[in-house]
Amino acid sequence: MKTILPTKASLSAMFAAALALGIAVPAQAAIFNTPPANVGQVLSDATPDRVLVAQAPDAAQLMVRIQQLEEQLRSVNGQVEGLTFQLTQMQTLIERMTEDNEFRFQALEGGASPKTNAVTQPGGVTQPEALPHDPAQTTTDAPEDAPTTIIPEQGVKPLPGEAEFDPTFDDGSAAPMDDVGNSGDPLVGTGATGGVDLTTGQPLNLSYDPAAAPSGNADADAQYAAGLDAIQRGDYTFAEDQFSQFIELYPDNPQVADAANFLGDALLKRAAYDQAAEVLLNAFQKSPTSPRAPELLLKLGMSLSGAGERETACRTFAEIDKRYTGLTPALVSLLATERSRAECPPA
């Protein structure tokens, strides 16, 4: 049997075939576009990790932005509620002014016409409607023997047992008024023009300008007024919300100590002693010389006592006597009551 040795021509053919195969395989791989490293893998195993890593910062930034928008929305809601309260007060004021002006106009018109709806003073004489107002006509038409009514210049003769009324009497106690004269509105009893504040019974200050308020911020004043009104009405939940926003939004406002004091009241009402203690302590540390400081310390002690920190509460009560003198009787009485409730030792 002969052994067939490869010739130079057959070797060349084999190298050519090998080169052809080496070129054809990458070409086919490029056509299918499937990387060898990914063969046999599921598509979900290839890219999700990179997608999650890319999305995590975006999700965190989105959550922070949502929280910022919620905080801004709460702030805007508080300002809207404060402005709504201020608008209600202004509407009440305008209604009172309108009623007062109508009464004055009716009084002026009634004085120039035959008919009048003005209220006469006791013992006064009301002119009959049928009585003519022309003196010449009265002289011509009236019979000669008809009795005449003579009205004295300085008041009317009183009935038996009745004091004489002198319309010209003036002891100087009334405040000066405008050209229209004193108002007949029973709510305006102080001699000052304008309506009356329904909460205090005092005349409203019609020259009030929110832009010229001491705080320099009309929104802050409106929100503080809304919280104070809620405290007076007993709506402590709304008051807590208003004063919390007020302290957060306007930390440099002159009324922050007062707002913290009322916020402490609202928190004590719902037995939130820890929160009340934190609010009152921060307010006292910022304003230790404020007129509200003794009351802030007192309510701080009440909060600590309610939270079970009686020893600390007693030390807080003792600081009031050490730091401040000239306390009001009401504050002294409340301090004694709270000391007894906390079972503090005698001072």
ChimeraX attribute file (.defattr): number of C-alpha atoms within 10 A of each C-alpha:
attribute: neighborCount
match mode: 1-to-1
recipient: residues
	/A:1	3
	/A:2	4
	/A:3	5
	/A:4	6
	/A:5	7
	/A:6	9
	/A:7	9
	/A:8	8
	/A:9	8
	/A:10	11
	/A:11	11
	/A:12	12
	/A:13	12
	/A:14	11
	/A:15	11
	/A:16	12
	/A:17	12
	/A:18	12
	/A:19	11
	/A:20	11
	/A:21	12
	/A:22	11
	/A:23	11
	/A:24	11
	/A:25	11
	/A:26	10
	/A:27	12
	/A:28	11
	/A:29	12
	/A:30	10
	/A:31	9
	/A:32	8
	/A:33	9
	/A:34	11
	/A:35	9
	/A:36	8
	/A:37	7
	/A:38	11
	/A:39	8
	/A:40	7
	/A:41	9
	/A:42	8
	/A:43	9
	/A:44	8
	/A:45	9
	/A:46	10
	/A:47	9
	/A:48	11
	/A:49	10
	/A:50	9
	/A:51	9
	/A:52	10
	/A:53	10
	/A:54	11
	/A:55	10
	/A:56	11
	/A:57	11
	/A:58	10
	/A:59	11
	/A:60	11
	/A:61	11
	/A:62	12
	/A:63	12
	/A:64	11
	/A:65	12
	/A:66	12
	/A:67	12
	/A:68	11
	/A:69	12
	/A:70	12
	/A:71	12
	/A:72	12
	/A:73	12
	/A:74	13
	/A:75	16
	/A:76	13
	/A:77	14
	/A:78	25
	/A:79	22
	/A:80	15
	/A:81	17
	/A:82	22
	/A:83	20
	/A:84	15
	/A:85	18
	/A:86	17
	/A:87	13
	/A:88	11
	/A:89	14
	/A:90	12
	/A:91	12
	/A:92	15
	/A:93	18
	/A:94	14
	/A:95	13
	/A:96	19
	/A:97	16
	/A:98	14
	/A:99	12
	/A:100	20
	/A:101	16
	/A:102	12
	/A:103	15
	/A:104	18
	/A:105	12
	/A:106	13
	/A:107	19
	/A:108	15
	/A:109	14
	/A:110	14
	/A:111	13
	/A:112	9
	/A:113	9
	/A:114	14
	/A:115	12
	/A:116	17
	/A:117	10
	/A:118	15
	/A:119	10
	/A:120	10
	/A:121	10
	/A:122	13
	/A:123	15
	/A:124	15
	/A:125	11
	/A:126	11
	/A:127	12
	/A:128	9
	/A:129	10
	/A:130	7
	/A:131	9
	/A:132	13
	/A:133	12
	/A:134	8
	/A:135	8
	/A:136	9
	/A:137	10
	/A:138	12
	/A:139	10
	/A:140	9
	/A:141	9
	/A:142	11
	/A:143	9
	/A:144	8
	/A:145	6
	/A:146	7
	/A:147	8
	/A:148	7
	/A:149	6
	/A:150	7
	/A:151	11
	/A:152	8
	/A:153	9
	/A:154	12
	/A:155	16
	/A:156	17
	/A:157	15
	/A:158	13
	/A:159	10
	/A:160	7
	/A:161	6
	/A:162	10
	/A:163	11
	/A:164	15
	/A:165	16
	/A:166	12
	/A:167	12
	/A:168	9
	/A:169	9
	/A:170	8
	/A:171	6
	/A:172	7
	/A:173	7
	/A:174	12
	/A:175	10
	/A:176	12
	/A:177	12
	/A:178	8
	/A:179	6
	/A:180	11
	/A:181	13
	/A:182	17
	/A:183	19
	/A:184	14
	/A:185	14
	/A:186	8
	/A:187	17
	/A:188	19
	/A:189	17
	/A:190	13
	/A:191	15
	/A:192	19
	/A:193	21
	/A:194	20
	/A:195	25
	/A:196	21
	/A:197	16
	/A:198	13
	/A:199	8
	/A:200	8
	/A:201	13
	/A:202	15
	/A:203	18
	/A:204	16
	/A:205	13
	/A:206	10
	/A:207	6
	/A:208	9
	/A:209	9
	/A:210	15
	/A:211	12
	/A:212	10
	/A:213	12
	/A:214	12
	/A:215	16
	/A:216	13
	/A:217	14
	/A:218	17
	/A:219	20
	/A:220	24
	/A:221	23
	/A:222	23
	/A:223	25
	/A:224	24
	/A:225	19
	/A:226	23
	/A:227	31
	/A:228	23
	/A:229	16
	/A:230	18
	/A:231	19
	/A:232	11
	/A:233	10
	/A:234	13
	/A:235	14
	/A:236	22
	/A:237	16
	/A:238	19
	/A:239	28
	/A:240	23
	/A:241	15
	/A:242	26
	/A:243	27
	/A:244	18
	/A:245	23
	/A:246	26
	/A:247	22
	/A:248	11
	/A:249	12
	/A:250	15
	/A:251	12
	/A:252	11
	/A:253	17
	/A:254	13
	/A:255	18
	/A:256	20
	/A:257	25
	/A:258	21
	/A:259	24
	/A:260	25
	/A:261	24
	/A:262	22
	/A:263	28
	/A:264	25
	/A:265	20
	/A:266	24
	/A:267	21
	/A:268	21
	/A:269	14
	/A:270	11
	/A:271	14
	/A:272	15
	/A:273	22
	/A:274	15
	/A:275	15
	/A:276	26
	/A:277	25
	/A:278	14
	/A:279	20
	/A:280	27
	/A:281	19
	/A:282	13
	/A:283	23
	/A:284	21
	/A:285	11
	/A:286	13
	/A:287	15
	/A:288	16
	/A:289	12
	/A:290	15
	/A:291	11
	/A:292	16
	/A:293	23
	/A:294	22
	/A:295	20
	/A:296	29
	/A:297	24
	/A:298	23
	/A:299	27
	/A:300	28
	/A:301	31
	/A:302	27
	/A:303	27
	/A:304	22
	/A:305	22
	/A:306	19
	/A:307	16
	/A:308	13
	/A:309	14
	/A:310	20
	/A:311	16
	/A:312	15
	/A:313	27
	/A:314	23
	/A:315	12
	/A:316	18
	/A:317	25
	/A:318	19
	/A:319	15
	/A:320	20
	/A:321	15
	/A:322	8
	/A:323	11
	/A:324	11
	/A:325	9
	/A:326	7
	/A:327	13
	/A:328	8
	/A:329	9
	/A:330	8
	/A:331	13
	/A:332	14
	/A:333	11
	/A:334	14
	/A:335	21
	/A:336	13
	/A:337	12
	/A:338	19
	/A:339	22
	/A:340	13
	/A:341	13
	/A:342	21
	/A:343	14
	/A:344	18
	/A:345	9
	/A:346	8
	/A:347	8
